[in-house]
Amino acid sequence: MTSNFSVLTLGDGLITMNPAETGPLRFVTNFARKVGGAELNFAIGCARLGLKSKWVSRLGKDEFGRVIYNFARGEGIDVSDVKLMEGYPTSLNFKEIQEDGSGKTFYYRHQSPILTMKPEDITKEMFEGIDVIHLSGVYLSIDSENLKIVMQVLEMAKQKGIPVSFDPNLRLKMWSIEEARETFMKVFPYVDILLTGLDEIELILGESSDEALIDCANRFQINQFVIKDGANGSRIFTEGIWYEKEAFKVTPVDTVGAGDGFDAGYIYAYLNGYSPEERLELANGVGALVTTVSGDNEGLPYLEELLPFIRKENIIER
């Protein structure tokens, strides 16, 4: 069932090469071709939950670009602002997965087609009917010029009164912590909902005490300061109060994409008027289910799969 709420996100799409075996990448000889990218994962997660989902991007005008474009369109995502660019190869990444589901990502995104996007490509028409804009630090890390585009989006969001959610999604293989920190300080004043991992906010702020987190929330007037902490659950500081929710116990297979799934679940719950604790519970549920399936977005659940999982209902399949 499709919601009346709409989200917009902007960022790169990649072909993800998923290893057939666990362990160091140098010993892996077989890979499965999949589709990934933090913002695209978010858009897919929102669409599967029933939100109207728009993704703004640029892909290579090549076979891999068409794979991603068709995949996104098949998920019900609005791809009217996704263009295939001649002469720019679609970005790739290779994943390394350990026995416990943790892993590393190796990026190959030189001359990414997303670099062809310019501030003037961001038009007012893109934001018609949009209820939340979601941005990620991954897009900002690809090239320093991308900050100009993000600032254009943020200014338009401010003019139109559209809430902004932001996930730092820190990728230190893409840029230094000093570059990331300087950039985030320019973005944070526009953010209504911050969705950050505990480890990454500690790197950004230099500490992760409650006092430091509350100070950051108050300094930048971030209304919902959400902390993702994996198997330890999640918390939110909003309207002067901390709320928390424990994680769901699952056996992880692949943890990549869990944070993007959490973000999608949280925004769905926020738009549908859930309480802070209910938002965390639903987001934790999405994140947990993502880790039980290999791939960046294959484990993102539909609402009819998510709700029984959260309620711990037994489903009988015949």
Buried (B, 14 or more C-beta within 10 A) or exposed (E): EEBEBBBBBBBBBBBBBBBEEBEEBEEBEEBEEBBBBBBBBBBBBBBBBBBBBBBBBBBBBBEBBBBBBEBBBEBBBBBEBBBBBEEBBBBBBBBBBEEEBBBEBEBEBEEBBBBBBEBEBBEEEBBEEBBBBBBBBBBBBBBEEBBEBBBBBBEBBEEEEBBBBBBBBBBEEBBEEEBBBEBBEEBBEBBBBBBBBBEBBBBBBEEBEEEBBBEBBEEBEBBBBBBBBBEEBBBBBBEEEBBBBEBBEBEBBBBBBBBBBBBBBBBBBBBBEBEBEBBBBBBBBBBBBBBBBBBBBBBBBEBEBBEEBBEEEEEEEE
